[in-house]
Amino acid sequence: MRKGTNLKNEIWKILIKGIIPAIIIFSFIIKPPTTITDTLSENKTHKEENTESNISSKISDNESENFNSIYVWSNTVYETPEDIKRLMETVKDDYKELSCDGKILSYDYSKHNATAEYDGIYLRNTTKSHSVDIGKMLNKKVYASVSQDSPTVLIYHTHTSESYELLEREYYVISRSSRSSNSEQNVIRVGREIKSTLEENGYQVIHDETIYDESVNGAYERSRSKITEILKENPSIQIVLDIHRDAIYMKDETRIKTVAEINGKKAAQIMLTTGCEDGNVTDFPNWEKNLTFALNLQKALVEDNPTLMRPLLFTGRKYNMDLMPCALHVEIGTDANTLEEAVYSAQLFSQSLSKLLREYEI
């Protein structure tokens, strides 16, 4: 009996010390443990509605991911500006009294609905008559000659009152409008951050804070008139940026915030838009030059922070981009993102833009 018992004990020792650990290790190699949150099942059937540009598309199973699945990139650490901190502190008590009218969900849109990809640069082509070879376009000349001695960049906001959430929550309140005339809370504040960061990097910036959307109808005509005057008065301007924020709703009225996590800090994802002559859109002779600049800027932004950008939207629109070869429409976050997230993205955006502008200096 002792020999049999000893034999059994030896067998158990071999299993515990050798074979069982080996099986466990092998199982981890085949299927590593994950801390990534699963995609929410409801995303598979709901539809995304872009209320600002009437672009609708389905959120696909493999593209809509919770922000926890976004990896951390970038080497620069930014502090939340003091005015944003004070604003957040001021509204804390007010927000406690607000009820939930609908959900806010966070997603990574860095590859969402892309129709083309080249070296990590994603593009969404919604035109009917044009295809885009990203690599070929990147090799074309960018029509910009930049000097630090005079204004180089013009920032304005056609939809000036577009604003953001002030505190991070998982729900929104209908009574709190997603538009505000308060320049401390809307896209003007984001534009100020871009201006400040570009100036810190040596570039002169004109920031037009005119309110153009007291009525949304005719906003682009009004901004076009003013921007044309500014360009005539400042011929040194090379880069024109119309800064907006997006709005993405699902069928059940859930609001989507586009989020990247960079250095442990949430940033609102950004979408560049450039247009072309397509369908009823005419009188846009510079559209290929705009696209070339947009792709080069997208490349610079992705190289610095790979998840910050949504796919570049190439569409049959003008949005006043025909005024200059390097004029772009820029969407920073959505109405479900916080102002803090949008301002952080503005800092990252303008750092990458500053780096790109150095290539065009004369």
SVG drawing of the C-alpha trace seen along z (x, -y; Angstrom):
<svg xmlns="http://www.w3.org/2000/svg" viewBox="-36 -95 48 97">
<polyline fill="none" stroke="black" stroke-width="0.4" points="0.0,0.0 2.8,-2.4 4.4,-1.8 1.1,-2.5 0.5,-5.6 4.0,-6.9 3.6,-6.3 0.3,-8.2 1.9,-11.0 4.8,-11.2 2.4,-11.3 0.5,-14.2 3.7,-16.1 4.6,-15.7 1.2,-16.9 1.2,-19.9 4.8,-21.0 5.0,-20.4 2.1,-19.3 -0.7,-21.5 1.3,-24.7 2.3,-23.9 -1.4,-23.5 -2.2,-26.8 0.6,-28.6 -0.4,-27.1 -4.0,-28.2 -2.8,-31.8 -0.8,-31.7 -3.8,-30.4 -6.2,-33.0 -4.6,-35.8 -6.6,-37.4 -8.3,-40.7 -9.2,-43.8 -10.9,-45.4 -14.6,-46.1 -16.8,-44.2 -18.7,-46.1 -22.2,-46.8 -24.7,-44.6 -27.1,-47.5 -24.6,-49.1 -25.2,-46.4 -28.7,-47.5 -28.8,-51.2 -28.1,-53.9 -25.8,-56.9 -27.1,-60.2 -24.8,-63.2 -27.2,-66.1 -24.7,-68.7 -23.9,-67.4 -26.8,-64.9 -24.4,-62.0 -25.8,-58.7 -24.2,-55.3 -24.5,-52.1 -22.2,-51.5 -20.6,-48.2 -19.8,-45.4 -16.0,-45.6 -15.6,-49.4 -17.6,-50.6 -15.6,-50.0 -15.7,-51.4 -13.0,-54.0 -11.3,-51.6 -10.0,-49.7 -8.0,-52.7 -4.3,-52.6 -2.3,-55.4 0.1,-57.3 2.0,-60.6 4.9,-61.8 3.5,-65.2 1.5,-65.8 -1.0,-68.7 -2.7,-70.2 -6.4,-71.2 -6.5,-75.0 -7.5,-76.8 -10.6,-78.4 -11.9,-75.0 -11.3,-73.7 -13.1,-76.7 -16.0,-76.2 -16.3,-72.5 -16.2,-73.3 -18.9,-76.0 -21.5,-73.7 -21.0,-70.7 -23.9,-71.6 -26.2,-72.5 -25.6,-69.1 -26.6,-67.2 -30.1,-68.4 -30.4,-67.4 -32.2,-64.2 -31.3,-61.7 -33.1,-62.1 -30.8,-59.8 -27.6,-57.9 -24.1,-59.0 -21.8,-56.3 -18.1,-56.6 -16.6,-55.1 -13.4,-54.9 -14.1,-56.2 -10.5,-56.1 -11.4,-53.6 -15.2,-54.0 -16.7,-53.7 -13.3,-54.2 -13.3,-53.4 -9.6,-53.6 -6.4,-53.2 -2.7,-53.9 0.0,-53.6 -2.4,-54.1 -4.2,-57.0 -7.9,-56.4 -10.3,-58.1 -14.0,-58.0 -15.0,-58.8 -18.7,-59.7 -18.4,-61.2 -20.1,-59.7 -17.5,-60.5 -14.1,-60.4 -11.7,-57.8 -8.7,-58.7 -5.2,-57.2 -3.9,-58.4 -0.2,-57.5 -0.3,-59.4 -2.0,-62.4 0.6,-62.6 3.3,-63.0 1.7,-66.1 2.8,-69.6 1.1,-71.4 0.4,-75.0 1.5,-76.8 4.4,-79.2 4.5,-80.0 6.3,-82.8 6.5,-83.5 6.7,-87.2 3.0,-87.7 -0.4,-86.0 -0.3,-82.5 -3.5,-80.8 -7.1,-82.0 -9.5,-80.3 -13.3,-80.9 -16.5,-79.2 -19.5,-79.1 -21.6,-77.3 -20.3,-79.5 -22.7,-78.4 -21.9,-74.7 -21.0,-73.7 -20.1,-70.7 -21.0,-69.0 -19.3,-70.7 -19.0,-67.6 -18.4,-64.0 -21.5,-61.9 -23.1,-58.8 -26.3,-60.7 -27.5,-64.0 -30.3,-66.4 -32.5,-67.8 -33.1,-71.1 -29.4,-71.8 -29.0,-73.0 -26.0,-71.7 -25.7,-75.3 -24.5,-78.3 -23.6,-81.9 -21.2,-81.8 -17.7,-81.9 -16.2,-80.3 -18.3,-77.1 -18.6,-76.8 -16.3,-76.2 -14.8,-79.7 -13.1,-78.4 -11.6,-75.5 -10.5,-77.9 -8.7,-80.1 -6.8,-77.0 -5.6,-76.3 -4.6,-79.9 -2.7,-80.0 -0.8,-76.8 0.1,-77.9 1.4,-81.2 3.5,-79.4 5.1,-77.6 5.9,-81.0 3.0,-81.3 0.8,-84.4 -3.0,-83.6 -6.1,-85.6 -9.1,-84.2 -12.5,-85.5 -15.0,-85.1 -17.9,-86.5 -21.2,-84.7 -22.6,-83.5 -25.4,-81.1 -27.9,-83.2 -29.9,-81.6 -28.3,-78.4 -29.8,-79.1 -27.4,-81.3 -24.5,-80.8 -22.1,-79.7 -23.0,-82.7 -22.4,-85.1 -19.1,-83.5 -17.9,-83.5 -18.5,-87.2 -16.4,-88.0 -13.7,-85.5 -13.2,-86.9 -12.6,-90.4 -10.1,-89.0 -8.2,-87.2 -8.0,-90.3 -6.7,-92.3 -4.2,-89.6 -2.7,-88.1 -0.1,-86.2 -2.7,-83.8 -2.1,-80.3 -4.2,-78.0 -7.9,-78.6 -9.7,-76.4 -13.5,-76.4 -13.7,-74.8 -16.9,-72.9 -18.1,-70.2 -20.1,-67.2 -23.3,-65.5 -23.9,-61.8 -27.2,-60.2 -28.4,-56.6 -32.0,-55.6 -32.9,-55.5 -31.5,-59.1 -28.4,-57.8 -25.6,-60.4 -22.2,-59.3 -18.9,-60.9 -15.8,-60.1 -13.0,-59.5 -9.3,-58.6 -7.2,-58.2 -3.8,-59.8 -1.4,-59.8 -4.2,-58.6 -6.3,-61.7 -9.5,-61.6 -9.4,-63.6 -12.3,-64.2 -11.6,-62.6 -11.2,-65.0 -12.5,-64.7 -11.1,-66.7 -13.5,-67.4 -12.5,-68.3 -14.7,-68.6 -14.7,-68.5 -16.7,-69.2 -19.3,-66.4 -22.9,-66.3 -24.4,-69.8 -21.2,-71.1 -19.3,-73.3 -16.9,-76.2 -14.4,-74.5 -11.2,-74.5 -8.8,-74.0 -10.4,-70.9 -7.4,-68.6 -5.1,-71.1 -7.4,-71.1 -7.4,-67.3 -3.6,-67.2 -3.2,-69.5 -5.8,-67.6 -4.1,-64.3 -0.7,-65.7 -2.3,-67.2 -4.1,-63.9 -0.7,-62.1 1.0,-64.5 -1.8,-64.1 -1.9,-60.3 1.9,-60.0 1.8,-62.0 -1.4,-60.4 -2.7,-57.4 -6.2,-57.3 -6.9,-61.0 -8.3,-61.2 -11.5,-59.9 -11.2,-59.0 -10.8,-62.1 -14.1,-62.8 -13.9,-63.5 -17.3,-64.6 -19.2,-66.5 -19.5,-69.7 -17.7,-73.1 -18.2,-74.6 -16.3,-77.7 -13.1,-75.6 -12.9,-76.9 -11.6,-80.2 -8.1,-78.9 -6.0,-75.9 -5.4,-75.0 -8.9,-75.6 -10.5,-72.9 -13.6,-72.1 -12.6,-70.6 -15.0,-68.8 -13.6,-68.5 -15.6,-66.0 -19.4,-65.9 -22.1,-67.5 -21.6,-64.6 -17.9,-65.2 -16.9,-67.5 -15.3,-70.9 -12.2,-69.7 -11.8,-66.8 -12.3,-69.2 -9.7,-71.7 -7.2,-68.9 -7.7,-67.8 -7.2,-71.3 -3.9,-71.4 -2.8,-68.1 -4.1,-69.3 -2.3,-72.5 1.0,-70.9 0.9,-68.6 -0.2,-71.4 2.8,-73.5 5.2,-70.7 3.7,-70.4 3.9,-74.2 7.6,-74.1 7.9,-72.1 6.3,-74.9 8.3,-77.8 10.0,-80.1"/>
</svg>
